[in-house]
Amino acid sequence: FIIVDPIHCLFLGIAKWIVKRIWVDEGLLTPADLNKIQAKMNEFRVPSDLGRIPGKINCGEGFSNFTADQWRIFFTIYATVALWEHLSAKDRKILTYFVRVCAILVSRIVEVELMREAHQKLIEIIKLIKEHYGRNKVSLNLHLSLHLCECSYDYGPLYAFWCFSFERMNG
């Protein structure tokens, strides 16, 4: 019996996979794009209690060493504005669906209808990835994401049992 933090599955598994293994590795986000994305993000002013994204978008292979919490912040605050102009229509759809899923799943209070919406959007994301990038881009974490809503039904909002505060303390 293994306990897995569902939010780590969502952000270190899926968010990282979509951005790094699909958009960066497939050449959709070039090093020049990563520099523009970093510059756009540097224009944002967010409250300090939300955490921050370090200036690592354009380092190494892109998005270097983001924690799950940094991926959460990236997708809930920055992603739509920072990535939109760099993505094709099909990838914008993946982005839009994933941002919506994130907004629903990180909420402290979640309604059953919203959980159904999140689950349906996760299915659509997987279908889009499979259709446009092939089966080999559908990772185990994408499959596991289809069980996030079940976790929430069983244990309450994912917010109640994620490990971000522990991750922050370990820095």
TORPA-4810 file (N, C-alpha, C, O; in nm, 3 decimals):
<nodes>
NODE_1_0.084_-0.118_0.000_0.000_0.000_0.000_0.089_0.124_0.000_0.168_0.144_0.092_F
NODE_2_0.074_0.206_-0.102_0.155_0.327_-0.115_0.063_0.447_-0.112_-0.039_0.450_-0.182_I
NODE_3_0.098_0.547_-0.033_0.023_0.671_-0.032_0.097_0.770_-0.120_0.215_0.797_-0.099_I
NODE_4_0.027_0.824_-0.218_0.086_0.920_-0.310_0.012_1.051_-0.294_-0.111_1.053_-0.292_V
NODE_5_0.084_1.158_-0.283_0.023_1.289_-0.275_-0.038_1.320_-0.412_0.036_1.331_-0.510_D
NODE_6_-0.170_1.333_-0.422_-0.234_1.353_-0.552_-0.193_1.483_-0.620_-0.191_1.490_-0.743_P
NODE_7_-0.161_1.583_-0.543_-0.121_1.710_-0.604_0.017_1.698_-0.667_0.045_1.762_-0.768_I
NODE_8_0.104_1.615_-0.609_0.233_1.591_-0.673_0.212_1.518_-0.805_0.283_1.544_-0.903_H
NODE_9_0.116_1.427_-0.809_0.083_1.359_-0.935_0.038_1.463_-1.038_0.080_1.459_-1.153_C
NODE_10_-0.048_1.555_-0.995_-0.102_1.655_-1.085_0.006_1.749_-1.137_0.012_1.777_-1.257_L
NODE_11_0.093_1.797_-1.048_0.189_1.899_-1.089_0.326_1.846_-1.128_0.380_1.886_-1.231_F
NODE_12_0.385_1.758_-1.049_0.516_1.704_-1.088_0.499_1.597_-1.195_0.591_1.572_-1.274_L
NODE_13_0.384_1.533_-1.198_0.359_1.431_-1.298_0.307_1.489_-1.428_0.371_1.477_-1.532_G
NODE_14_0.191_1.552_-1.422_0.123_1.594_-1.544_0.172_1.729_-1.595_0.207_1.741_-1.713_I
NODE_15_0.175_1.830_-1.510_0.215_1.964_-1.554_0.356_1.961_-1.613_0.381_2.012_-1.721_A
NODE_16_0.447_1.900_-1.539_0.585_1.890_-1.586_0.593_1.811_-1.717_0.666_1.849_-1.808_K
NODE_17_0.517_1.703_-1.726_0.518_1.619_-1.846_0.471_1.699_-1.967_0.535_1.696_-2.073_W
NODE_18_0.359_1.769_-1.953_0.304_1.846_-2.065_0.403_1.952_-2.111_0.432_1.963_-2.230_I
NODE_19_0.454_2.029_-2.017_0.542_2.140_-2.054_0.677_2.091_-2.104_0.722_2.130_-2.212_V
NODE_20_0.743_2.007_-2.027_0.881_1.969_-2.062_0.888_1.859_-2.167_0.964_1.871_-2.263_K
NODE_21_0.811_1.753_-2.151_0.824_1.637_-2.240_0.746_1.651_-2.369_0.774_1.583_-2.467_R
NODE_22_0.647_1.739_-2.369_0.573_1.760_-2.494_0.612_1.894_-2.555_0.667_1.896_-2.666_I
NODE_23_0.586_2.004_-2.487_0.607_2.134_-2.551_0.753_2.172_-2.568_0.789_2.230_-2.670_W
NODE_24_0.839_2.142_-2.472_0.981_2.177_-2.486_1.052_2.072_-2.571_1.119_2.106_-2.669_V
NODE_25_1.039_1.944_-2.536_1.111_1.839_-2.608_1.067_1.826_-2.755_1.148_1.790_-2.840_D
NODE_26_0.941_1.856_-2.783_0.892_1.848_-2.921_0.922_1.975_-3.000_0.886_1.986_-3.117_E
NODE_27_0.987_2.072_-2.935_1.028_2.194_-3.003_0.922_2.301_-3.016_0.943_2.401_-3.085_G
NODE_28_0.809_2.284_-2.951_0.705_2.386_-2.955_0.745_2.510_-2.877_0.713_2.622_-2.916_L
NODE_29_0.816_2.489_-2.767_0.872_2.600_-2.690_1.024_2.596_-2.707_1.092_2.509_-2.653_L
NODE_30_1.074_2.691_-2.782_1.218_2.699_-2.811_1.289_2.776_-2.700_1.223_2.839_-2.618_T
NODE_31_1.422_2.772_-2.696_1.494_2.854_-2.598_1.459_3.004_-2.608_1.451_3.073_-2.506_P
NODE_32_1.437_3.053_-2.729_1.397_3.194_-2.746_1.259_3.217_-2.684_1.235_3.320_-2.621_A
NODE_33_1.169_3.121_-2.703_1.036_3.132_-2.642_1.046_3.132_-2.490_0.978_3.209_-2.422_D
NODE_34_1.132_3.045_-2.436_1.148_3.038_-2.291_1.198_3.171_-2.235_1.157_3.213_-2.127_L
NODE_35_1.287_3.238_-2.308_1.333_3.372_-2.266_1.218_3.471_-2.265_1.207_3.552_-2.173_N
NODE_36_1.132_3.466_-2.368_1.016_3.556_-2.374_0.917_3.526_-2.262_0.860_3.617_-2.203_K
NODE_37_0.898_3.398_-2.234_0.807_3.358_-2.127_0.859_3.409_-1.993_0.783_3.461_-1.912_I
NODE_38_0.990_3.395_-1.970_1.049_3.444_-1.845_1.032_3.595_-1.835_0.999_3.646_-1.728_Q
NODE_39_1.055_3.666_-1.944_1.040_3.812_-1.943_0.896_3.852_-1.913_0.871_3.945_-1.836_A
NODE_40_0.800_3.781_-1.972_0.658_3.809_-1.946_0.625_3.785_-1.799_0.556_3.865_-1.737_K
NODE_41_0.675_3.675_-1.744_0.648_3.644_-1.604_0.712_3.744_-1.509_0.658_3.771_-1.402_M
NODE_42_0.826_3.799_-1.548_0.892_3.899_-1.464_0.811_4.027_-1.452_0.833_4.105_-1.360_N
NODE_43_0.716_4.049_-1.544_0.630_4.166_-1.539_0.518_4.152_-1.436_0.459_4.252_-1.395_E
NODE_44_0.488_4.030_-1.393_0.381_4.005_-1.298_0.418_4.056_-1.160_0.535_4.050_-1.120_F
NODE_45_0.320_4.106_-1.088_0.336_4.141_-0.947_0.231_4.063_-0.871_0.111_4.091_-0.881_R
NODE_46_0.275_3.965_-0.794_0.180_3.882_-0.719_0.206_3.899_-0.570_0.318_3.927_-0.529_V
NODE_47_0.103_3.883_-0.489_0.121_3.893_-0.344_0.223_3.790_-0.295_0.229_3.678_-0.345_P
NODE_48_0.302_3.829_-0.198_0.411_3.742_-0.151_0.361_3.613_-0.090_0.433_3.513_-0.092_S
NODE_49_0.240_3.611_-0.035_0.191_3.489_0.027_0.154_3.381_-0.073_0.130_3.266_-0.035_D
NODE_50_0.150_3.414_-0.201_0.122_3.313_-0.304_0.246_3.234_-0.342_0.236_3.135_-0.415_L
NODE_51_0.360_3.274_-0.294_0.484_3.209_-0.334_0.535_3.274_-0.461_0.474_3.367_-0.513_G
NODE_52_0.646_3.226_-0.509_0.701_3.287_-0.629_0.758_3.181_-0.720_0.791_3.070_-0.678_R
NODE_53_0.770_3.218_-0.845_0.837_3.133_-0.943_0.978_3.187_-0.957_0.996_3.302_-0.998_I
NODE_54_1.077_3.108_-0.926_1.214_3.156_-0.945_1.244_3.175_-1.093_1.178_3.115_-1.178_P
NODE_55_1.342_3.256_-1.123_1.378_3.282_-1.261_1.447_3.163_-1.324_1.565_3.172_-1.360_G
NODE_56_1.375_3.052_-1.338_1.436_2.930_-1.391_1.367_2.881_-1.517_1.394_2.770_-1.563_K
NODE_57_1.279_2.961_-1.574_1.207_2.916_-1.694_1.305_2.892_-1.808_1.295_2.792_-1.879_I
NODE_58_1.398_2.983_-1.825_1.487_2.977_-1.940_1.624_2.917_-1.906_1.720_2.937_-1.982_N
NODE_59_1.636_2.845_-1.797_1.762_2.782_-1.759_1.764_2.636_-1.802_1.660_2.570_-1.804_C
NODE_60_1.880_2.588_-1.837_1.896_2.447_-1.873_1.801_2.408_-1.984_1.795_2.473_-2.089_G
NODE_61_1.726_2.300_-1.960_1.630_2.254_-2.062_1.494_2.320_-2.042_1.396_2.280_-2.105_E
NODE_62_1.487_2.420_-1.958_1.362_2.493_-1.935_1.289_2.444_-1.811_1.281_2.324_-1.787_G
NODE_63_1.237_2.537_-1.734_1.161_2.507_-1.614_1.242_2.419_-1.518_1.192_2.318_-1.468_F
NODE_64_1.367_2.458_-1.495_1.459_2.375_-1.417_1.417_2.359_-1.272_1.394_2.456_-1.200_S
NODE_65_1.408_2.235_-1.231_1.388_2.195_-1.092_1.269_2.260_-1.023_1.278_2.292_-0.904_N
NODE_66_1.159_2.279_-1.093_1.038_2.331_-1.029_0.987_2.228_-0.928_0.991_2.108_-0.954_F
NODE_67_0.941_2.276_-0.814_0.873_2.190_-0.718_0.727_2.180_-0.759_0.681_2.254_-0.847_T
NODE_68_0.654_2.089_-0.697_0.511_2.078_-0.726_0.440_2.210_-0.696_0.351_2.251_-0.771_A
NODE_69_0.477_2.275_-0.589_0.416_2.402_-0.552_0.444_2.510_-0.658_0.356_2.590_-0.688_D
NODE_70_0.563_2.512_-0.713_0.596_2.609_-0.818_0.520_2.580_-0.947_0.479_2.673_-1.017_Q
NODE_71_0.499_2.452_-0.979_0.416_2.418_-1.095_0.273_2.464_-1.070_0.207_2.514_-1.162_W
NODE_72_0.223_2.446_-0.947_0.087_2.492_-0.913_0.076_2.642_-0.935_-0.019_2.689_-0.999_R
NODE_73_0.169_2.717_-0.883_0.168_2.863_-0.900_0.177_2.900_-1.048_0.106_2.988_-1.095_I
NODE_74_0.265_2.832_-1.120_0.281_2.862_-1.262_0.148_2.844_-1.336_0.108_2.932_-1.412_F
NODE_75_0.081_2.730_-1.315_-0.042_2.704_-1.390_-0.162_2.784_-1.341_-0.250_2.816_-1.421_F
NODE_76_-0.169_2.817_-1.214_-0.285_2.891_-1.166_-0.271_3.041_-1.183_-0.371_3.112_-1.182_T
NODE_77_-0.150_3.092_-1.201_-0.130_3.237_-1.213_-0.073_3.278_-1.348_-0.128_3.367_-1.413_I
NODE_78_0.034_3.216_-1.392_0.111_3.265_-1.505_0.082_3.199_-1.641_0.088_3.267_-1.744_Y
NODE_79_0.052_3.073_-1.643_0.059_2.992_-1.765_-0.021_3.047_-1.883_0.032_3.057_-1.993_A
NODE_80_-0.146_3.082_-1.860_-0.229_3.124_-1.973_-0.170_3.246_-2.042_-0.156_3.248_-2.164_T
NODE_81_-0.135_3.347_-1.965_-0.081_3.471_-2.023_0.059_3.449_-2.080_0.091_3.499_-2.188_V
NODE_82_0.142_3.374_-2.009_0.281_3.358_-2.051_0.298_3.263_-2.170_0.388_3.283_-2.252_A
NODE_83_0.213_3.162_-2.182_0.231_3.061_-2.286_0.145_3.082_-2.410_0.180_3.033_-2.518_L
NODE_84_0.035_3.151_-2.397_-0.067_3.155_-2.502_-0.012_3.183_-2.641_-0.042_3.109_-2.735_W
NODE_85_0.067_3.287_-2.656_0.114_3.326_-2.789_0.215_3.227_-2.848_0.245_3.233_-2.967_E
NODE_86_0.266_3.138_-2.768_0.368_3.043_-2.813_0.310_2.907_-2.852_0.382_2.820_-2.901_H
NODE_87_0.180_2.888_-2.831_0.119_2.757_-2.853_0.023_2.759_-2.972_-0.038_2.861_-3.004_L
NODE_88_0.011_2.643_-3.036_-0.086_2.626_-3.144_-0.226_2.613_-3.084_-0.240_2.605_-2.962_S
NODE_89_-0.327_2.611_-3.168_-0.466_2.601_-3.122_-0.489_2.473_-3.040_-0.556_2.477_-2.937_A
NODE_90_-0.434_2.360_-3.086_-0.455_2.234_-3.012_-0.386_2.237_-2.876_-0.439_2.184_-2.778_K
NODE_91_-0.269_2.300_-2.869_-0.199_2.309_-2.742_-0.263_2.412_-2.649_-0.257_2.398_-2.527_D
NODE_92_-0.323_2.515_-2.707_-0.399_2.611_-2.625_-0.517_2.542_-2.559_-0.554_2.574_-2.446_R
NODE_93_-0.577_2.448_-2.630_-0.690_2.373_-2.573_-0.641_2.287_-2.456_-0.707_2.281_-2.352_K
NODE_94_-0.527_2.221_-2.473_-0.468_2.142_-2.364_-0.440_2.234_-2.245_-0.474_2.201_-2.131_I
NODE_95_-0.379_2.348_-2.272_-0.347_2.445_-2.167_-0.474_2.491_-2.096_-0.480_2.490_-1.973_L
NODE_96_-0.575_2.531_-2.171_-0.699_2.581_-2.112_-0.765_2.476_-2.025_-0.808_2.506_-1.913_T
NODE_97_-0.773_2.354_-2.074_-0.833_2.246_-1.995_-0.752_2.220_-1.868_-0.809_2.203_-1.760_Y
NODE_98_-0.619_2.218_-1.881_-0.537_2.188_-1.765_-0.544_2.299_-1.660_-0.549_2.270_-1.540_F
NODE_99_-0.545_2.424_-1.702_-0.558_2.534_-1.607_-0.691_2.523_-1.533_-0.697_2.547_-1.412_V
NODE_100_-0.797_2.488_-1.604_-0.928_2.471_-1.539_-0.925_2.356_-1.439_-0.977_2.369_-1.328_R
NODE_101_-0.865_2.245_-1.477_-0.853_2.131_-1.386_-0.778_2.172_-1.260_-0.819_2.139_-1.149_V
NODE_102_-0.669_2.244_-1.278_-0.590_2.290_-1.163_-0.673_2.380_-1.072_-0.671_2.364_-0.950_C
NODE_103_-0.745_2.473_-1.131_-0.827_2.565_-1.052_-0.930_2.489_-0.968_-0.955_2.524_-0.853_A
NODE_104_-0.988_2.386_-1.026_-1.088_2.306_-0.954_-1.021_2.223_-0.845_-1.066_2.223_-0.730_I
NODE_105_-0.915_2.152_-0.879_-0.858_2.055_-0.787_-0.779_2.116_-0.672_-0.759_2.049_-0.570_L
NODE_106_-0.734_2.239_-0.683_-0.661_2.299_-0.571_-0.752_2.381_-0.481_-0.706_2.442_-0.384_V
NODE_107_-0.881_2.384_-0.510_-0.976_2.458_-0.428_-0.991_2.393_-0.291_-0.979_2.271_-0.277_S
NODE_108_-1.017_2.476_-0.193_-1.039_2.424_-0.058_-1.178_2.364_-0.042_-1.199_2.274_0.040_R
NODE_109_-1.271_2.415_-0.120_-1.408_2.362_-0.120_-1.440_2.323_-0.263_-1.426_2.404_-0.355_I
NODE_110_-1.483_2.199_-0.282_-1.508_2.149_-0.417_-1.648_2.089_-0.423_-1.688_2.012_-0.336_V
NODE_111_-1.722_2.125_-0.526_-1.855_2.071_-0.548_-1.844_1.947_-0.638_-1.753_1.936_-0.719_E
NODE_112_-1.937_1.856_-0.621_-1.937_1.731_-0.697_-1.940_1.760_-0.847_-1.868_1.696_-0.924_V
NODE_113_-2.022_1.856_-0.890_-2.031_1.890_-1.033_-1.896_1.938_-1.086_-1.859_1.906_-1.199_E
NODE_114_-1.824_2.015_-1.007_-1.692_2.062_-1.051_-1.594_1.947_-1.061_-1.508_1.946_-1.150_L
NODE_115_-1.605_1.849_-0.972_-1.518_1.732_-0.980_-1.546_1.655_-1.109_-1.453_1.605_-1.173_M
NODE_116_-1.672_1.644_-1.145_-1.706_1.578_-1.271_-1.648_1.654_-1.390_-1.598_1.594_-1.484_R
NODE_117_-1.657_1.787_-1.383_-1.599_1.869_-1.490_-1.448_1.847_-1.499_-1.394_1.830_-1.608_E
NODE_118_-1.379_1.847_-1.385_-1.234_1.825_-1.384_-1.200_1.689_-1.444_-1.107_1.678_-1.524_A
NODE_119_-1.274_1.587_-1.406_-1.249_1.453_-1.458_-1.267_1.449_-1.610_-1.185_1.391_-1.682_H
NODE_120_-1.374_1.510_-1.658_-1.399_1.512_-1.802_-1.289_1.588_-1.876_-1.247_1.546_-1.984_Q
NODE_121_-1.242_1.699_-1.819_-1.134_1.776_-1.883_-1.004_1.695_-1.885_-0.929_1.703_-1.982_K
NODE_122_-0.977_1.618_-1.780_-0.858_1.532_-1.779_-0.867_1.428_-1.891_-0.767_1.401_-1.958_L
NODE_123_-0.984_1.372_-1.910_-1.004_1.276_-2.019_-0.977_1.344_-2.153_-0.910_1.287_-2.240_I
NODE_124_-1.028_1.465_-2.171_-1.008_1.539_-2.296_-0.861_1.572_-2.318_-0.812_1.563_-2.431_E
NODE_125_-0.790_1.609_-2.212_-0.646_1.637_-2.224_-0.573_1.513_-2.275_-0.491_1.522_-2.367_I
NODE_126_-0.602_1.399_-2.216_-0.536_1.274_-2.255_-0.568_1.241_-2.401_-0.480_1.201_-2.476_I
NODE_127_-0.694_1.258_-2.441_-0.732_1.232_-2.580_-0.657_1.326_-2.675_-0.609_1.282_-2.779_K
NODE_128_-0.648_1.453_-2.640_-0.577_1.550_-2.725_-0.429_1.515_-2.738_-0.372_1.522_-2.847_L
NODE_129_-0.367_1.478_-2.626_-0.225_1.441_-2.629_-0.206_1.317_-2.717_-0.115_1.313_-2.800_I
NODE_130_-0.290_1.218_-2.698_-0.280_1.095_-2.777_-0.300_1.123_-2.926_-0.227_1.072_-3.010_K
NODE_131_-0.401_1.204_-2.957_-0.434_1.236_-3.096_-0.323_1.316_-3.165_-0.292_1.290_-3.281_E
NODE_132_-0.265_1.412_-3.094_-0.169_1.503_-3.158_-0.022_1.464_-3.139_0.063_1.505_-3.218_H
NODE_133_0.007_1.385_-3.036_0.148_1.352_-3.008_0.175_1.202_-3.004_0.291_1.161_-2.997_Y
NODE_134_0.071_1.121_-3.008_0.090_0.977_-3.009_0.076_0.914_-2.871_0.084_0.981_-2.768_G
NODE_135_0.055_0.784_-2.873_0.035_0.707_-2.748_0.154_0.714_-2.654_0.137_0.712_-2.532_R
NODE_136_0.274_0.723_-2.709_0.394_0.721_-2.623_0.404_0.846_-2.536_0.485_0.849_-2.443_N
NODE_137_0.326_0.949_-2.565_0.326_1.070_-2.481_0.220_1.064_-2.371_0.209_1.156_-2.290_K
NODE_138_0.142_0.955_-2.368_0.045_0.936_-2.260_0.115_0.861_-2.149_0.133_0.739_-2.156_V
NODE_139_0.155_0.934_-2.045_0.235_0.876_-1.937_0.149_0.810_-1.831_0.027_0.826_-1.829_S
NODE_140_0.213_0.738_-1.742_0.144_0.674_-1.630_0.076_0.779_-1.543_-0.036_0.758_-1.495_L
NODE_141_0.142_0.894_-1.523_0.081_0.999_-1.441_-0.047_1.053_-1.504_-0.140_1.091_-1.433_N
NODE_142_-0.052_1.057_-1.636_-0.176_1.099_-1.702_-0.287_1.000_-1.670_-0.401_1.039_-1.644_L
NODE_143_-0.254_0.870_-1.673_-0.353_0.769_-1.634_-0.392_0.786_-1.487_-0.511_0.783_-1.453_H
NODE_144_-0.294_0.804_-1.400_-0.323_0.820_-1.257_-0.411_0.941_-1.230_-0.490_0.941_-1.136_L
NODE_145_-0.399_1.044_-1.313_-0.479_1.165_-1.292_-0.628_1.136_-1.302_-0.710_1.209_-1.246_S
NODE_146_-0.663_1.030_-1.372_-0.804_0.994_-1.384_-0.863_0.943_-1.252_-0.984_0.924_-1.240_L
NODE_147_-0.776_0.921_-1.153_-0.821_0.877_-1.021_-0.820_0.989_-0.919_-0.856_0.966_-0.803_H
NODE_148_-0.781_1.109_-0.957_-0.776_1.220_-0.861_-0.914_1.255_-0.806_-0.929_1.285_-0.688_L
NODE_149_-1.012_1.251_-0.891_-1.147_1.283_-0.845_-1.198_1.179_-0.746_-1.265_1.212_-0.648_C
NODE_150_-1.164_1.052_-0.771_-1.201_0.946_-0.676_-1.137_0.973_-0.540_-1.202_0.955_-0.436_E
NODE_151_-1.011_1.015_-0.539_-0.944_1.049_-0.413_-1.020_1.158_-0.340_-1.038_1.153_-0.218_C
NODE_152_-1.063_1.257_-0.415_-1.136_1.367_-0.355_-1.272_1.322_-0.301_-1.314_1.367_-0.194_S
NODE_153_-1.340_1.233_-0.373_-1.466_1.179_-0.323_-1.445_1.103_-0.192_-1.525_1.112_-0.100_Y
NODE_154_-1.335_1.027_-0.186_-1.308_0.943_-0.069_-1.254_1.020_0.050_-1.291_0.991_0.164_D
NODE_155_-1.167_1.119_0.026_-1.094_1.183_0.136_-1.121_1.333_0.152_-1.066_1.395_0.242_Y
NODE_156_-1.202_1.390_0.065_-1.228_1.533_0.073_-1.142_1.607_-0.028_-1.070_1.546_-0.106_G
NODE_157_-1.150_1.740_-0.024_-1.071_1.819_-0.120_-0.923_1.782_-0.114_-0.868_1.757_-0.006_P
NODE_158_-0.859_1.780_-0.229_-0.718_1.744_-0.233_-0.635_1.838_-0.146_-0.531_1.799_-0.094_L
NODE_159_-0.683_1.959_-0.130_-0.616_2.057_-0.044_-0.596_2.002_0.097_-0.498_2.035_0.163_Y
NODE_160_-0.689_1.919_0.142_-0.686_1.868_0.279_-0.571_1.770_0.304_-0.531_1.751_0.419_A
NODE_161_-0.517_1.708_0.199_-0.412_1.609_0.224_-0.294_1.619_0.129_-0.224_1.520_0.107_F
NODE_162_-0.270_1.739_0.072_-0.150_1.753_-0.008_-0.031_1.782_0.080_-0.047_1.809_0.199_W
NODE_163_0.087_1.777_0.026_0.211_1.788_0.104_0.290_1.914_0.074_0.411_1.917_0.099_C
NODE_164_0.227_2.019_0.022_0.303_2.139_-0.015_0.371_2.204_0.104_0.487_2.246_0.094_F
NODE_165_0.302_2.212_0.218_0.365_2.279_0.331_0.490_2.204_0.374_0.590_2.265_0.410_S
NODE_166_0.485_2.071_0.371_0.601_1.990_0.405_0.712_2.013_0.303_0.829_2.024_0.340_F
NODE_167_0.675_2.019_0.174_0.772_2.043_0.068_0.839_2.179_0.086_0.960_2.192_0.068_E
NODE_168_0.761_2.280_0.121_0.817_2.415_0.141_0.917_2.415_0.257_1.023_2.477_0.249_R
NODE_169_0.882_2.345_0.367_0.972_2.342_0.482_1.104_2.275_0.447_1.209_2.313_0.498_M
NODE_170_1.099_2.175_0.361_1.220_2.105_0.321_1.296_2.179_0.212_1.412_2.148_0.184_N
NODE_171_1.230_2.278_0.151_1.286_2.370_0.056_1.365_2.313_-0.055_1.416_2.386_-0.139_G
</nodes>
